[in-house]
Amino acid sequence: MVCVYQKDFEKQFNIMQQKEFYTAKELAEKLRVNIMTIYRYIKAGKLNAHKIGKDFRIDKNDFNKFLNKTKTKK
């Protein structure tokens, strides 16, 4: 019998193999903000993320959508 948690992990692992992801730390460095800012964006629902264990992974496409939403208008 396979544990429910193991099935969830396998599903998330398969998703991660198919896509490119950033860690919260990588995004913080890329945007030159504190990592807590990234966590607040995730918690507020402004930035979609997958939680794997204790860590978050942010899909490259979701990050690009986030950037487009926050772009200022001329």
N, CA, C and O atoms as CSV, one atom per row, in Angstrom:
chain,resi,resn,atom,element,x,y,z
A,1,MET,N,N,0.837,-1.178,0.000
A,1,MET,CA,C,0.000,0.000,0.000
A,1,MET,C,C,0.888,1.251,0.000
A,1,MET,O,O,1.806,1.375,0.812
A,2,VAL,N,N,0.603,2.160,-0.913
A,2,VAL,CA,C,1.386,3.383,-1.032
A,2,VAL,C,C,0.731,4.478,-0.193
A,2,VAL,O,O,-0.481,4.687,-0.254
A,3,CYS,N,N,1.536,5.155,0.573
A,3,CYS,CA,C,1.076,6.233,1.446
A,3,CYS,C,C,0.557,7.407,0.604
A,3,CYS,O,O,1.092,7.691,-0.467
A,4,VAL,N,N,-0.469,8.074,1.086
A,4,VAL,CA,C,-1.039,9.226,0.393
A,4,VAL,C,C,0.009,10.305,0.199
A,4,VAL,O,O,0.064,10.931,-0.859
A,5,TYR,N,N,0.835,10.528,1.197
A,5,TYR,CA,C,1.872,11.542,1.102
A,5,TYR,C,C,2.879,11.200,0.007
A,5,TYR,O,O,3.384,12.086,-0.682
A,6,GLN,N,N,3.164,9.916,-0.144
A,6,GLN,CA,C,4.106,9.496,-1.170
A,6,GLN,C,C,3.522,9.760,-2.556
A,6,GLN,O,O,4.244,10.177,-3.462
A,7,LYS,N,N,2.224,9.521,-2.729
A,7,LYS,CA,C,1.584,9.802,-4.011
A,7,LYS,C,C,1.635,11.291,-4.325
A,7,LYS,O,O,1.914,11.683,-5.458
A,8,ASP,N,N,1.364,12.123,-3.314
A,8,ASP,CA,C,1.428,13.571,-3.503
A,8,ASP,C,C,2.840,14.001,-3.879
A,8,ASP,O,O,3.035,14.825,-4.772
A,9,PHE,N,N,3.813,13.435,-3.189
A,9,PHE,CA,C,5.208,13.766,-3.475
A,9,PHE,C,C,5.567,13.365,-4.897
A,9,PHE,O,O,6.199,14.134,-5.621
A,10,GLU,N,N,5.163,12.155,-5.302
A,10,GLU,CA,C,5.478,11.683,-6.655
A,10,GLU,C,C,4.825,12.566,-7.709
A,10,GLU,O,O,5.432,12.850,-8.742
A,11,LYS,N,N,3.598,13.002,-7.459
A,11,LYS,CA,C,2.901,13.883,-8.389
A,11,LYS,C,C,3.643,15.213,-8.519
A,11,LYS,O,O,3.870,15.694,-9.629
A,12,GLN,N,N,4.021,15.809,-7.382
A,12,GLN,CA,C,4.747,17.074,-7.411
A,12,GLN,C,C,6.121,16.906,-8.042
A,12,GLN,O,O,6.589,17.792,-8.756
A,13,PHE,N,N,6.767,15.776,-7.784
A,13,PHE,CA,C,8.085,15.514,-8.356
A,13,PHE,C,C,7.997,15.421,-9.874
A,13,PHE,O,O,8.864,15.938,-10.578
A,14,ASN,N,N,6.967,14.772,-10.380
A,14,ASN,CA,C,6.788,14.657,-11.834
A,14,ASN,C,C,6.540,16.022,-12.463
A,14,ASN,O,O,7.055,16.308,-13.544
A,15,ILE,N,N,5.759,16.865,-11.799
A,15,ILE,CA,C,5.515,18.222,-12.290
A,15,ILE,C,C,6.830,18.979,-12.368
A,15,ILE,O,O,7.098,19.667,-13.352
A,16,MET,N,N,7.650,18.853,-11.333
A,16,MET,CA,C,8.906,19.592,-11.275
A,16,MET,C,C,9.877,19.144,-12.359
A,16,MET,O,O,10.674,19.947,-12.844
A,17,GLN,N,N,9.820,17.878,-12.744
A,17,GLN,CA,C,10.728,17.400,-13.782
A,17,GLN,C,C,10.365,17.974,-15.147
A,17,GLN,O,O,11.229,18.091,-16.016
A,18,GLN,N,N,9.105,18.332,-15.346
A,18,GLN,CA,C,8.639,18.804,-16.643
A,18,GLN,C,C,8.820,20.307,-16.822
A,18,GLN,O,O,8.819,20.781,-17.958
A,19,LYS,N,N,8.972,21.058,-15.764
A,19,LYS,CA,C,9.013,22.512,-15.843
A,19,LYS,C,C,10.291,23.063,-15.232
A,19,LYS,O,O,11.030,22.366,-14.537
A,20,GLU,N,N,10.523,24.332,-15.516
A,20,GLU,CA,C,11.652,25.023,-14.894
A,20,GLU,C,C,11.138,25.811,-13.698
A,20,GLU,O,O,10.109,26.482,-13.779
A,21,PHE,N,N,11.859,25.725,-12.593
A,21,PHE,CA,C,11.444,26.368,-11.358
A,21,PHE,C,C,12.566,27.209,-10.767
A,21,PHE,O,O,13.751,26.963,-10.994
A,22,TYR,N,N,12.142,28.215,-9.997
A,22,TYR,CA,C,13.059,29.014,-9.192
A,22,TYR,C,C,12.779,28.726,-7.724
A,22,TYR,O,O,11.662,28.356,-7.360
A,23,THR,N,N,13.779,28.893,-6.894
A,23,THR,CA,C,13.553,28.867,-5.449
A,23,THR,C,C,13.242,30.302,-5.012
A,23,THR,O,O,13.501,31.253,-5.750
A,24,ALA,N,N,12.694,30.444,-3.825
A,24,ALA,CA,C,12.415,31.778,-3.295
A,24,ALA,C,C,13.714,32.577,-3.187
A,24,ALA,O,O,13.733,33.778,-3.458
A,25,LYS,N,N,14.780,31.918,-2.796
A,25,LYS,CA,C,16.076,32.594,-2.661
A,25,LYS,C,C,16.578,33.102,-4.010
A,25,LYS,O,O,17.088,34.218,-4.106
A,26,GLU,N,N,16.434,32.286,-5.050
A,26,GLU,CA,C,16.874,32.698,-6.382
A,26,GLU,C,C,16.099,33.931,-6.863
A,26,GLU,O,O,16.677,34.853,-7.438
A,27,LEU,N,N,14.783,33.932,-6.619
A,27,LEU,CA,C,13.978,35.080,-7.033
A,27,LEU,C,C,14.342,36.331,-6.241
A,27,LEU,O,O,14.394,37.432,-6.789
A,28,ALA,N,N,14.593,36.150,-4.951
A,28,ALA,CA,C,14.983,37.295,-4.124
A,28,ALA,C,C,16.279,37.908,-4.659
A,28,ALA,O,O,16.406,39.130,-4.745
A,29,GLU,N,N,17.221,37.069,-5.011
A,29,GLU,CA,C,18.483,37.564,-5.559
A,29,GLU,C,C,18.270,38.215,-6.919
A,29,GLU,O,O,18.852,39.261,-7.209
A,30,LYS,N,N,17.443,37.602,-7.747
A,30,LYS,CA,C,17.168,38.115,-9.089
A,30,LYS,C,C,16.497,39.491,-9.040
A,30,LYS,O,O,16.817,40.376,-9.833
A,31,LEU,N,N,15.555,39.659,-8.091
A,31,LEU,CA,C,14.828,40.918,-7.965
A,31,LEU,C,C,15.501,41.906,-7.012
A,31,LEU,O,O,15.079,43.056,-6.890
A,32,ARG,N,N,16.549,41.441,-6.343
A,32,ARG,CA,C,17.269,42.256,-5.358
A,32,ARG,C,C,16.353,42.736,-4.238
A,32,ARG,O,O,16.334,43.912,-3.875
A,33,VAL,N,N,15.590,41.772,-3.703
A,33,VAL,CA,C,14.727,42.037,-2.554
A,33,VAL,C,C,15.036,40.993,-1.489
A,33,VAL,O,O,15.703,39.992,-1.756
A,34,ASN,N,N,14.544,41.239,-0.288
A,34,ASN,CA,C,14.716,40.291,0.801
A,34,ASN,C,C,13.858,39.062,0.529
A,34,ASN,O,O,12.781,39.175,-0.057
A,35,ILE,N,N,14.316,37.908,0.943
A,35,ILE,CA,C,13.570,36.664,0.717
A,35,ILE,C,C,12.187,36.711,1.376
A,35,ILE,O,O,11.250,36.074,0.895
A,36,MET,N,N,12.058,37.458,2.464
A,36,MET,CA,C,10.757,37.588,3.129
A,36,MET,C,C,9.740,38.277,2.218
A,36,MET,O,O,8.542,38.012,2.317
A,37,THR,N,N,10.201,39.142,1.348
A,37,THR,CA,C,9.311,39.793,0.388
A,37,THR,C,C,8.702,38.756,-0.541
A,37,THR,O,O,7.510,38.811,-0.843
A,38,ILE,N,N,9.513,37.817,-0.993
A,38,ILE,CA,C,9.026,36.738,-1.859
A,38,ILE,C,C,8.014,35.896,-1.105
A,38,ILE,O,O,6.964,35.558,-1.652
A,39,TYR,N,N,8.311,35.549,0.151
A,39,TYR,CA,C,7.370,34.769,0.955
A,39,TYR,C,C,6.048,35.516,1.152
A,39,TYR,O,O,4.982,34.900,1.138
A,40,ARG,N,N,6.110,36.829,1.336
A,40,ARG,CA,C,4.878,37.621,1.503
A,40,ARG,C,C,4.062,37.626,0.210
A,40,ARG,O,O,2.835,37.538,0.259
A,41,TYR,N,N,4.721,37.727,-0.938
A,41,TYR,CA,C,4.008,37.659,-2.220
A,41,TYR,C,C,3.301,36.307,-2.369
A,41,TYR,O,O,2.169,36.239,-2.848
A,42,ILE,N,N,3.970,35.253,-1.961
A,42,ILE,CA,C,3.376,33.913,-2.044
A,42,ILE,C,C,2.178,33.818,-1.103
A,42,ILE,O,O,1.105,33.369,-1.504
A,43,LYS,N,N,2.360,34.239,0.141
A,43,LYS,CA,C,1.292,34.163,1.141
A,43,LYS,C,C,0.077,34.996,0.727
A,43,LYS,O,O,-1.063,34.596,0.967
A,44,ALA,N,N,0.323,36.160,0.103
A,44,ALA,CA,C,-0.759,37.047,-0.321
A,44,ALA,C,C,-1.447,36.558,-1.596
A,44,ALA,O,O,-2.471,37.111,-2.000
A,45,GLY,N,N,-0.893,35.531,-2.227
A,45,GLY,CA,C,-1.480,35.012,-3.454
A,45,GLY,C,C,-1.078,35.782,-4.699
A,45,GLY,O,O,-1.642,35.569,-5.773
A,46,LYS,N,N,-0.109,36.674,-4.562
A,46,LYS,CA,C,0.364,37.458,-5.705
A,46,LYS,C,C,1.308,36.644,-6.585
A,46,LYS,O,O,1.431,36.906,-7.782
A,47,LEU,N,N,1.970,35.662,-5.991
A,47,LEU,CA,C,2.933,34.829,-6.701
A,47,LEU,C,C,2.600,33.367,-6.407
A,47,LEU,O,O,2.632,32.934,-5.255
A,48,ASN,N,N,2.281,32.614,-7.458
A,48,ASN,CA,C,1.953,31.198,-7.283
A,48,ASN,C,C,3.219,30.391,-7.014
A,48,ASN,O,O,4.271,30.650,-7.598
A,49,ALA,N,N,3.098,29.409,-6.119
A,49,ALA,CA,C,4.249,28.579,-5.776
A,49,ALA,C,C,3.795,27.178,-5.396
A,49,ALA,O,O,2.647,26.963,-5.006
A,50,HIS,N,N,4.709,26.237,-5.518
A,50,HIS,CA,C,4.503,24.860,-5.065
A,50,HIS,C,C,5.333,24.687,-3.806
A,50,HIS,O,O,6.507,25.056,-3.774
A,51,LYS,N,N,4.725,24.128,-2.770
A,51,LYS,CA,C,5.483,23.884,-1.542
A,51,LYS,C,C,5.940,22.433,-1.550
A,51,LYS,O,O,5.125,21.511,-1.554
A,52,ILE,N,N,7.231,22.251,-1.551
A,52,ILE,CA,C,7.840,20.926,-1.538
A,52,ILE,C,C,8.586,20.805,-0.220
A,52,ILE,O,O,9.634,21.422,-0.026
A,53,GLY,N,N,8.034,20.003,0.687
A,53,GLY,CA,C,8.614,19.914,2.021
A,53,GLY,C,C,8.476,21.265,2.695
A,53,GLY,O,O,7.364,21.765,2.867
A,54,LYS,N,N,9.579,21.851,3.072
A,54,LYS,CA,C,9.564,23.170,3.713
A,54,LYS,C,C,9.884,24.298,2.726
A,54,LYS,O,O,9.817,25.476,3.076
A,55,ASP,N,N,10.226,23.929,1.504
A,55,ASP,CA,C,10.670,24.912,0.525
A,55,ASP,C,C,9.598,25.201,-0.521
A,55,ASP,O,O,8.729,24.370,-0.786
A,56,PHE,N,N,9.674,26.383,-1.105
A,56,PHE,CA,C,8.784,26.768,-2.194
A,56,PHE,C,C,9.539,26.704,-3.507
A,56,PHE,O,O,10.736,26.984,-3.573
A,57,ARG,N,N,8.811,26.328,-4.554
A,57,ARG,CA,C,9.328,26.375,-5.917
A,57,ARG,C,C,8.343,27.181,-6.748
A,57,ARG,O,O,7.134,26.964,-6.677
A,58,ILE,N,N,8.868,28.112,-7.534
A,58,ILE,CA,C,8.034,28.988,-8.333
A,58,ILE,C,C,8.298,28.682,-9.798
A,58,ILE,O,O,9.434,28.750,-10.268
A,59,ASP,N,N,7.236,28.345,-10.507
A,59,ASP,CA,C,7.326,28.039,-11.931
A,59,ASP,C,C,7.797,29.275,-12.694
A,59,ASP,O,O,7.379,30.395,-12.399
A,60,LYS,N,N,8.659,29.062,-13.663
A,60,LYS,CA,C,9.204,30.166,-14.456
A,60,LYS,C,C,8.081,30.961,-15.125
A,60,LYS,O,O,8.140,32.190,-15.169
A,61,ASN,N,N,7.059,30.275,-15.646
A,61,ASN,CA,C,5.936,30.956,-16.299
A,61,ASN,C,C,5.128,31.780,-15.295
A,61,ASN,O,O,4.690,32.886,-15.611
A,62,ASP,N,N,4.929,31.247,-14.087
A,62,ASP,CA,C,4.212,31.994,-13.049
A,62,ASP,C,C,4.984,33.243,-12.645
A,62,ASP,O,O,4.387,34.288,-12.382
A,63,PHE,N,N,6.298,33.139,-12.594
A,63,PHE,CA,C,7.122,34.296,-12.271
A,63,PHE,C,C,6.995,35.375,-13.352
A,63,PHE,O,O,6.886,36.561,-13.044
A,64,ASN,N,N,7.010,34.952,-14.622
A,64,ASN,CA,C,6.868,35.909,-15.718
A,64,ASN,C,C,5.499,36.588,-15.688
A,64,ASN,O,O,5.398,37.784,-15.960
A,65,LYS,N,N,4.447,35.840,-15.362
A,65,LYS,CA,C,3.102,36.421,-15.228
A,65,LYS,C,C,3.085,37.453,-14.098
A,65,LYS,O,O,2.501,38.529,-14.234
A,66,PHE,N,N,3.732,37.109,-12.982
A,66,PHE,CA,C,3.826,38.029,-11.845
A,66,PHE,C,C,4.497,39.328,-12.267
A,66,PHE,O,O,4.019,40.412,-11.933
A,67,LEU,N,N,5.595,39.225,-12.995
A,67,LEU,CA,C,6.313,40.414,-13.446
A,67,LEU,C,C,5.436,41.271,-14.361
A,67,LEU,O,O,5.439,42.497,-14.257
A,68,ASN,N,N,4.699,40.633,-15.242
A,68,ASN,CA,C,3.826,41.377,-16.153
A,68,ASN,C,C,2.703,42.087,-15.408
A,68,ASN,O,O,2.306,43.189,-15.788
A,69,LYS,N,N,2.186,41.464,-14.346
A,69,LYS,CA,C,1.119,42.083,-13.559
A,69,LYS,C,C,1.625,43.298,-12.780
A,69,LYS,O,O,0.878,44.247,-12.545
A,70,THR,N,N,2.883,43.263,-12.387
A,70,THR,CA,C,3.422,44.345,-11.563
A,70,THR,C,C,4.076,45.450,-12.396
A,70,THR,O,O,4.577,46.431,-11.848
A,71,LYS,N,N,4.068,45.288,-13.700
A,71,LYS,CA,C,4.680,46.287,-14.578
A,71,LYS,C,C,3.884,47.588,-14.518
A,71,LYS,O,O,2.654,47.581,-14.581
A,72,THR,N,N,4.594,48.691,-14.395
A,72,THR,CA,C,3.919,49.995,-14.364
A,72,THR,C,C,3.576,50.430,-15.775
A,72,THR,O,O,4.247,50.052,-16.736
A,73,LYS,N,N,2.537,51.220,-15.890
A,73,LYS,CA,C,2.111,51.714,-17.201
A,73,LYS,C,C,2.695,53.094,-17.438
A,73,LYS,O,O,2.875,53.874,-16.503
A,74,LYS,N,N,2.982,53.383,-18.674
A,74,LYS,CA,C,3.582,54.675,-19.029
A,74,LYS,C,C,2.539,55.740,-19.143
A,74,LYS,O,O,2.861,56.891,-19.435
